[in-house]
Amino acid sequence: QEDLVESGGGVVQAGASLRLSCAGSEYPFSFHGIGWFRQAPGQVREFVAGIAWSGYHTNYANSVKGRFTISRDNAKNTVYLQMNRLKPEDTAIYYCAAQMDAASYGLWGQGTQVTVSS
């Protein structure tokens, strides 16, 4: 098993868009749902969005509904997080992880920094 690798973060102004990528080996992408999480300075890590292994089921935190879209391309072993209309409160390190069971995630990546200026 290899940890996942996030990319695509950056520094943008409020209202801009970014697309994050989460890449890995065929395992776990062929077998697991993938979740995106974020952690702002001094805050606990929070769930942002998740997608089932099939790609047919997704869920989002209320704070990002309507602005963020999670998708996956299993042929490329990659999950994406399209983030539109970014706000300063979206500033955080974004992580992806594989859903190992109903209650836990694993194979955490190192994260990618997203900074949104006002």
TIVO-2410 file (N, C-alpha, C; in nm, 3 decimals):
# residues 118
REC num residu      c1      c2      c3 atome chaine
REC   1      Q   0.084  -0.118   0.000     N      A
REC   1      Q   0.000   0.000   0.000    CA      A
REC   1      Q   0.088   0.123   0.000     C      A
REC   2      E   0.049   0.221  -0.076     N      A
REC   2      E   0.121   0.346  -0.082    CA      A
REC   2      E   0.027   0.458  -0.042     C      A
REC   3      D   0.085   0.558   0.026     N      A
REC   3      D   0.005   0.674   0.062    CA      A
REC   3      D  -0.039   0.749  -0.063     C      A
REC   4      L  -0.148   0.820  -0.048     N      A
REC   4      L  -0.198   0.902  -0.157    CA      A
REC   4      L  -0.117   1.031  -0.168     C      A
REC   5      V  -0.122   1.095  -0.284     N      A
REC   5      V  -0.045   1.217  -0.307    CA      A
REC   5      V  -0.138   1.326  -0.357     C      A
REC   6      E  -0.143   1.435  -0.284     N      A
REC   6      E  -0.226   1.548  -0.323    CA      A
REC   6      E  -0.144   1.651  -0.400     C      A
REC   7      S  -0.211   1.724  -0.488     N      A
REC   7      S  -0.147   1.834  -0.561    CA      A
REC   7      S  -0.254   1.933  -0.605     C      A
REC   8      G  -0.209   2.049  -0.649     N      A
REC   8      G  -0.301   2.148  -0.705    CA      A
REC   8      G  -0.329   2.267  -0.616     C      A
REC   9      G  -0.275   2.268  -0.495     N      A
REC   9      G  -0.298   2.381  -0.407    CA      A
REC   9      G  -0.228   2.506  -0.457     C      A
REC  10      G  -0.258   2.618  -0.392     N      A
REC  10      G  -0.194   2.743  -0.431    CA      A
REC  10      G  -0.251   2.860  -0.355     C      A
REC  11      V  -0.211   2.978  -0.397     N      A
REC  11      V  -0.259   3.103  -0.336    CA      A
REC  11      V  -0.347   3.173  -0.439     C      A
REC  12      V  -0.471   3.199  -0.403     N      A
REC  12      V  -0.565   3.264  -0.494    CA      A
REC  12      V  -0.644   3.370  -0.419     C      A
REC  13      Q  -0.711   3.454  -0.494     N      A
REC  13      Q  -0.798   3.554  -0.434    CA      A
REC  13      Q  -0.938   3.497  -0.416     C      A
REC  14      A  -1.012   3.557  -0.325     N      A
REC  14      A  -1.149   3.516  -0.302    CA      A
REC  14      A  -1.227   3.521  -0.433     C      A
REC  15      G  -1.309   3.418  -0.454     N      A
REC  15      G  -1.389   3.409  -0.577    CA      A
REC  15      G  -1.325   3.326  -0.686     C      A
REC  16      A  -1.197   3.295  -0.670     N      A
REC  16      A  -1.126   3.216  -0.770    CA      A
REC  16      A  -1.157   3.067  -0.756     C      A
REC  17      S  -1.099   2.989  -0.845     N      A
REC  17      S  -1.119   2.844  -0.846    CA      A
REC  17      S  -0.985   2.774  -0.841     C      A
REC  18      L  -0.986   2.654  -0.787     N      A
REC  18      L  -0.871   2.564  -0.789    CA      A
REC  18      L  -0.923   2.423  -0.808     C      A
REC  19      R  -0.839   2.337  -0.868     N      A
REC  19      R  -0.872   2.196  -0.874    CA      A
REC  19      R  -0.760   2.116  -0.808     C      A
REC  20      L  -0.795   2.044  -0.705     N      A
REC  20      L  -0.700   1.958  -0.637    CA      A
REC  20      L  -0.707   1.818  -0.694     C      A
REC  21      S  -0.594   1.750  -0.694     N      A
REC  21      S  -0.587   1.612  -0.739    CA      A
REC  21      S  -0.533   1.523  -0.628     C      A
REC  22      C  -0.583   1.402  -0.625     N      A
REC  22      C  -0.539   1.301  -0.528    CA      A
REC  22      C  -0.506   1.176  -0.610     C      A
REC  23      A  -0.380   1.140  -0.613     N      A
REC  23      A  -0.335   1.030  -0.698    CA      A
REC  23      A  -0.282   0.915  -0.613     C      A
REC  24      G  -0.298   0.794  -0.665     N      A
REC  24      G  -0.248   0.678  -0.595    CA      A
REC  24      G  -0.231   0.561  -0.688     C      A
REC  25      S  -0.197   0.449  -0.631     N      A
REC  25      S  -0.183   0.326  -0.708    CA      A
REC  25      S  -0.321   0.266  -0.730     C      A
REC  26      E  -0.325   0.159  -0.811     N      A
REC  26      E  -0.455   0.096  -0.841    CA      A
REC  26      E  -0.526   0.058  -0.712     C      A
REC  27      Y  -0.446   0.008  -0.615     N      A
REC  27      Y  -0.502  -0.003  -0.480    CA      A
REC  27      Y  -0.464   0.122  -0.407     C      A
REC  28      P  -0.550   0.203  -0.351     N      A
REC  28      P  -0.687   0.168  -0.311    CA      A
REC  28      P  -0.798   0.213  -0.407     C      A
REC  29      F  -0.759   0.274  -0.519     N      A
REC  29      F  -0.864   0.338  -0.598    CA      A
REC  29      F  -0.969   0.242  -0.650     C      A
REC  30      S  -0.932   0.122  -0.678     N      A
REC  30      S  -1.029   0.028  -0.733    CA      A
REC  30      S  -1.121  -0.030  -0.627     C      A
REC  31      F  -1.092  -0.005  -0.500     N      A
REC  31      F  -1.166  -0.075  -0.396    CA      A
REC  31      F  -1.227   0.016  -0.290     C      A
REC  32      H  -1.186   0.141  -0.287     N      A
REC  32      H  -1.226   0.224  -0.174    CA      A
REC  32      H  -1.285   0.357  -0.216     C      A
REC  33      G  -1.373   0.405  -0.131     N      A
REC  33      G  -1.413   0.544  -0.144    CA      A
REC  33      G  -1.297   0.633  -0.104     C      A
REC  34      I  -1.299   0.756  -0.150     N      A
REC  34      I  -1.194   0.852  -0.121    CA      A
REC  34      I  -1.257   0.976  -0.059     C      A
REC  35      G  -1.193   1.029   0.042     N      A
REC  35      G  -1.243   1.151   0.106    CA      A
REC  35      G  -1.140   1.262   0.100     C      A
REC  36      W  -1.191   1.383   0.093     N      A
REC  36      W  -1.108   1.503   0.107    CA      A
REC  36      W  -1.137   1.564   0.244     C      A
REC  37      F  -1.030   1.606   0.310     N      A
REC  37      F  -1.040   1.669   0.440    CA      A
REC  37      F  -0.955   1.796   0.436     C      A
REC  38      R  -0.975   1.882   0.535     N      A
REC  38      R  -0.890   2.001   0.544    CA      A
REC  38      R  -0.866   2.035   0.690     C      A
REC  39      Q  -0.754   2.102   0.712     N      A
REC  39      Q  -0.720   2.146   0.846    CA      A
REC  39      Q  -0.662   2.286   0.840     C      A
REC  40      A  -0.732   2.379   0.901     N      A
REC  40      A  -0.686   2.516   0.910    CA      A
REC  40      A  -0.600   2.532   1.035     C      A
REC  41      P  -0.514   2.634   1.040     N      A
REC  41      P  -0.429   2.654   1.157    CA      A
REC  41      P  -0.510   2.665   1.286     C      A
REC  42      G  -0.472   2.586   1.385     N      A
REC  42      G  -0.540   2.590   1.513    CA      A
REC  42      G  -0.676   2.522   1.517     C      A
REC  43      Q  -0.711   2.457   1.405     N      A
REC  43      Q  -0.842   2.392   1.397    CA      A
REC  43      Q  -0.825   2.241   1.383     C      A
REC  44      V  -0.932   2.168   1.415     N      A
REC  44      V  -0.928   2.024   1.395    CA      A
REC  44      V  -0.952   1.994   1.248     C      A
REC  45      R  -0.904   1.880   1.206     N      A
REC  45      R  -0.926   1.839   1.068    CA      A
REC  45      R  -1.074   1.810   1.047     C      A
REC  46      E  -1.126   1.855   0.933     N      A
REC  46      E  -1.268   1.837   0.906    CA      A
REC  46      E  -1.290   1.773   0.770     C      A
REC  47      F  -1.399   1.700   0.762     N      A
REC  47      F  -1.438   1.637   0.636    CA      A
REC  47      F  -1.487   1.744   0.539     C      A
REC  48      V  -1.449   1.730   0.413     N      A
REC  48      V  -1.491   1.824   0.309    CA      A
REC  48      V  -1.584   1.756   0.209     C      A
REC  49      A  -1.540   1.644   0.154     N      A
REC  49      A  -1.619   1.576   0.052    CA      A
REC  49      A  -1.573   1.432   0.040     C      A
REC  50      G  -1.664   1.346  -0.005     N      A
REC  50      G  -1.630   1.206  -0.024    CA      A
REC  50      G  -1.697   1.150  -0.147     C      A
REC  51      I  -1.636   1.046  -0.202     N      A
REC  51      I  -1.691   0.984  -0.321    CA      A
REC  51      I  -1.674   0.834  -0.309     C      A
REC  52      A  -1.778   0.760  -0.344     N      A
REC  52      A  -1.772   0.614  -0.339    CA      A
REC  52      A  -1.679   0.560  -0.447     C      A
REC  53      W  -1.639   0.434  -0.434     N      A
REC  53      W  -1.546   0.377  -0.531    CA      A
REC  53      W  -1.604   0.380  -0.671     C      A
REC  54      S  -1.737   0.367  -0.682     N      A
REC  54      S  -1.803   0.366  -0.812    CA      A
REC  54      S  -1.811   0.506  -0.873     C      A
REC  55      G  -1.802   0.607  -0.786     N      A
REC  55      G  -1.819   0.743  -0.833    CA      A
REC  55      G  -1.964   0.789  -0.835     C      A
REC  56      Y  -2.056   0.698  -0.808     N      A
REC  56      Y  -2.198   0.731  -0.818    CA      A
REC  56      Y  -2.253   0.802  -0.695     C      A
REC  57      H  -2.184   0.790  -0.585     N      A
REC  57      H  -2.233   0.852  -0.463    CA      A
REC  57      H  -2.129   0.949  -0.409     C      A
REC  58      T  -2.176   1.069  -0.379     N      A
REC  58      T  -2.088   1.171  -0.323    CA      A
REC  58      T  -2.158   1.237  -0.204     C      A
REC  59      N  -2.079   1.296  -0.117     N      A
REC  59      N  -2.135   1.376  -0.009    CA      A
REC  59      N  -2.040   1.489   0.025     C      A
REC  60      Y  -2.097   1.594   0.082     N      A
REC  60      Y  -2.021   1.716   0.105    CA      A
REC  60      Y  -2.052   1.775   0.242     C      A
REC  61      A  -1.955   1.846   0.295     N      A
REC  61      A  -1.980   1.928   0.413    CA      A
REC  61      A  -2.072   2.043   0.373     C      A
REC  62      N  -2.156   2.085   0.465     N      A
REC  62      N  -2.250   2.194   0.433    CA      A
REC  62      N  -2.176   2.320   0.389     C      A
REC  63      S  -2.059   2.342   0.444     N      A
REC  63      S  -1.986   2.465   0.416    CA      A
REC  63      S  -1.936   2.473   0.271     C      A
REC  64      V  -1.933   2.362   0.199     N      A
REC  64      V  -1.881   2.364   0.062    CA      A
REC  64      V  -1.984   2.322  -0.041     C      A
REC  65      K  -2.102   2.280   0.003     N      A
REC  65      K  -2.206   2.239  -0.092    CA      A
REC  65      K  -2.237   2.350  -0.189     C      A
REC  66      G  -2.245   2.312  -0.317     N      A
REC  66      G  -2.276   2.410  -0.420    CA      A
REC  66      G  -2.154   2.482  -0.474     C      A
REC  67      R  -2.040   2.470  -0.406     N      A
REC  67      R  -1.916   2.535  -0.451    CA      A
REC  67      R  -1.809   2.434  -0.491     C      A
REC  68      F  -1.803   2.322  -0.421     N      A
REC  68      F  -1.701   2.220  -0.446    CA      A
REC  68      F  -1.767   2.100  -0.513     C      A
REC  69      T  -1.691   2.034  -0.600     N      A
REC  69      T  -1.737   1.913  -0.666    CA      A
REC  69      T  -1.626   1.808  -0.661     C      A
REC  70      I  -1.660   1.690  -0.610     N      A
REC  70      I  -1.564   1.580  -0.607    CA      A
REC  70      I  -1.596   1.485  -0.722     C      A
REC  71      S  -1.492   1.435  -0.786     N      A
REC  71      S  -1.510   1.341  -0.895    CA      A
REC  71      S  -1.390   1.247  -0.897     C      A
REC  72      R  -1.400   1.141  -0.975     N      A
REC  72      R  -1.289   1.047  -0.981    CA      A
REC  72      R  -1.276   0.989  -1.121     C      A
REC  73      D  -1.153   0.955  -1.155     N      A
REC  73      D  -1.121   0.887  -1.279    CA      A
REC  73      D  -1.042   0.763  -1.240     C      A
REC  74      N  -1.111   0.651  -1.227     N      A
REC  74      N  -1.043   0.530  -1.179    CA      A
REC  74      N  -0.939   0.480  -1.279     C      A
REC  75      A  -0.956   0.511  -1.406     N      A
REC  75      A  -0.856   0.470  -1.505    CA      A
REC  75      A  -0.723   0.539  -1.481     C      A
REC  76      K  -0.730   0.658  -1.421     N      A
REC  76      K  -0.609   0.734  -1.389    CA      A
REC  76      K  -0.574   0.726  -1.241     C      A
REC  77      N  -0.653   0.649  -1.165     N      A
REC  77      N  -0.630   0.638  -1.020    CA      A
REC  77      N  -0.620   0.776  -0.956     C      A
REC  78      T  -0.713   0.861  -0.991     N      A
REC  78      T  -0.710   0.999  -0.943    CA      A
REC  78      T  -0.850   1.045  -0.902     C      A
REC  79      V  -0.855   1.116  -0.793     N      A
REC  79      V  -0.977   1.182  -0.748    CA      A
REC  79      V  -0.951   1.332  -0.749     C      A
REC  80      Y  -1.051   1.406  -0.791     N      A
REC  80      Y  -1.038   1.551  -0.803    CA      A
REC  80      Y  -1.132   1.623  -0.707     C      A
REC  81      L  -1.092   1.741  -0.668     N      A
REC  81      L  -1.180   1.829  -0.592    CA      A
REC  81      L  -1.179   1.964  -0.662     C      A
REC  82      Q  -1.285   1.993  -0.735     N      A
REC  82      Q  -1.299   2.122  -0.801    CA      A
REC  82      Q  -1.358   2.220  -0.701     C      A
REC  83      M  -1.285   2.327  -0.676     N      A
REC  83      M  -1.327   2.425  -0.575    CA      A
REC  83      M  -1.352   2.557  -0.645     C      A
REC  84      N  -1.477   2.601  -0.644     N      A
REC  84      N  -1.517   2.727  -0.706    CA      A
REC  84      N  -1.560   2.827  -0.600     C      A
REC  85      R  -1.560   2.953  -0.638     N      A
REC  85      R  -1.604   3.062  -0.549    CA      A
REC  85      R  -1.536   3.048  -0.412     C      A
REC  86      L  -1.406   3.036  -0.415     N      A
REC  86      L  -1.331   3.016  -0.291    CA      A
REC  86      L  -1.344   3.136  -0.198     C      A
REC  87      K  -1.343   3.105  -0.069     N      A
REC  87      K  -1.356   3.206   0.035    CA      A
REC  87      K  -1.232   3.202   0.125     C      A
REC  88      P  -1.201   3.310   0.193     N      A
REC  88      P  -1.086   3.308   0.285    CA      A
REC  88      P  -1.097   3.195   0.388     C      A
REC  89      E  -1.218   3.162   0.429     N      A
REC  89      E  -1.234   3.055   0.529    CA      A
REC  89      E  -1.208   2.915   0.473     C      A
REC  90      D  -1.185   2.906   0.342     N      A
REC  90      D  -1.144   2.779   0.282    CA      A
REC  90      D  -0.993   2.756   0.296     C      A
REC  91      T  -0.921   2.855   0.345     N      A
REC  91      T  -0.777   2.842   0.363    CA      A
REC  91      T  -0.746   2.729   0.460     C      A
REC  92      A  -0.665   2.635   0.415     N      A
REC  92      A  -0.632   2.517   0.496    CA      A
REC  92      A  -0.534   2.429   0.419     C      A
REC  93      I  -0.484   2.330   0.487     N      A
REC  93      I  -0.414   2.222   0.419    CA      A
REC  93      I  -0.519   2.116   0.386     C      A
REC  94      Y  -0.521   2.075   0.261     N      A
REC  94      Y  -0.620   1.978   0.214    CA      A
REC  94      Y  -0.553   1.842   0.199     C      A
REC  95      Y  -0.619   1.741   0.253     N      A
REC  95      Y  -0.569   1.605   0.251    CA      A
REC  95      Y  -0.672   1.513   0.185     C      A
REC  96      C  -0.624   1.408   0.121     N      A
REC  96      C  -0.713   1.303   0.077    CA      A
REC  96      C  -0.674   1.173   0.148     C      A
REC  97      A  -0.772   1.085   0.158     N      A
REC  97      A  -0.750   0.958   0.227    CA      A
REC  97      A  -0.848   0.856   0.172     C      A
REC  98      A  -0.813   0.729   0.186     N      A
REC  98      A  -0.897   0.620   0.142    CA      A
REC  98      A  -0.986   0.573   0.257     C      A
REC  99      Q  -1.113   0.552   0.226     N      A
REC  99      Q  -1.204   0.503   0.329    CA      A
REC  99      Q  -1.183   0.353   0.345     C      A
REC 100      M  -1.127   0.315   0.459     N      A
REC 100      M  -1.091   0.176   0.481    CA      A
REC 100      M  -1.210   0.095   0.530     C      A
REC 101      D  -1.298   0.158   0.608     N      A
REC 101      D  -1.422   0.095   0.652    CA      A
REC 101      D  -1.518   0.208   0.686     C      A
REC 102      A  -1.632   0.173   0.744     N      A
REC 102      A  -1.736   0.273   0.769    CA      A
REC 102      A  -1.690   0.383   0.864     C      A
REC 103      A  -1.587   0.355   0.943     N      A
REC 103      A  -1.551   0.449   1.048    CA      A
REC 103      A  -1.409   0.504   1.036     C      A
REC 104      S  -1.334   0.464   0.938     N      A
REC 104      S  -1.196   0.508   0.936    CA      A
REC 104      S  -1.143   0.530   0.796     C      A
REC 105      Y  -1.043   0.618   0.790     N      A
REC 105      Y  -0.973   0.648   0.666    CA      A
REC 105      Y  -0.825   0.618   0.685     C      A
REC 106      G  -0.756   0.586   0.576     N      A
REC 106      G  -0.614   0.557   0.584    CA      A
REC 106      G  -0.542   0.603   0.460     C      A
REC 107      L  -0.413   0.574   0.454     N      A
REC 107      L  -0.327   0.610   0.341    CA      A
REC 107      L  -0.325   0.760   0.319     C      A
REC 108      W  -0.322   0.834   0.426     N      A
REC 108      W  -0.326   0.980   0.418    CA      A
REC 108      W  -0.205   1.033   0.341     C      A
REC 109      G  -0.231   1.134   0.257     N      A
REC 109      G  -0.122   1.201   0.189    CA      A
REC 109      G  -0.061   1.309   0.276     C      A
REC 110      Q   0.036   1.381   0.220     N      A
REC 110      Q   0.106   1.486   0.294    CA      A
REC 110      Q   0.029   1.618   0.294     C      A
REC 111      G  -0.068   1.629   0.207     N      A
REC 111      G  -0.150   1.750   0.202    CA      A
REC 111      G  -0.100   1.852   0.102     C      A
REC 112      T  -0.190   1.940   0.063     N      A
REC 112      T  -0.156   2.051  -0.025    CA      A
REC 112      T  -0.219   2.178   0.029     C      A
REC 113      Q  -0.141   2.285   0.033     N      A
REC 113      Q  -0.187   2.408   0.096    CA      A
REC 113      Q  -0.273   2.489   0.000     C      A
REC 114      V  -0.386   2.532   0.051     N      A
REC 114      V  -0.474   2.624  -0.022    CA      A
REC 114      V  -0.487   2.751   0.061     C      A
REC 115      T  -0.452   2.863   0.002     N      A
REC 115      T  -0.461   2.992   0.069    CA      A
REC 115      T  -0.548   3.085  -0.014     C      A
REC 116      V  -0.652   3.137   0.047     N      A
REC 116      V  -0.745   3.227  -0.021    CA      A
REC 116      V  -0.738   3.364   0.045     C      A
REC 117      S  -0.697   3.463  -0.030     N      A
REC 117      S  -0.686   3.598   0.025    CA      A
REC 117      S  -0.812   3.678  -0.004     C      A
REC 118      S  -0.842   3.770   0.084     N      A
REC 118      S  -0.964   3.850   0.067    CA      A
REC 118      S  -0.938   3.974  -0.017     C      A
***
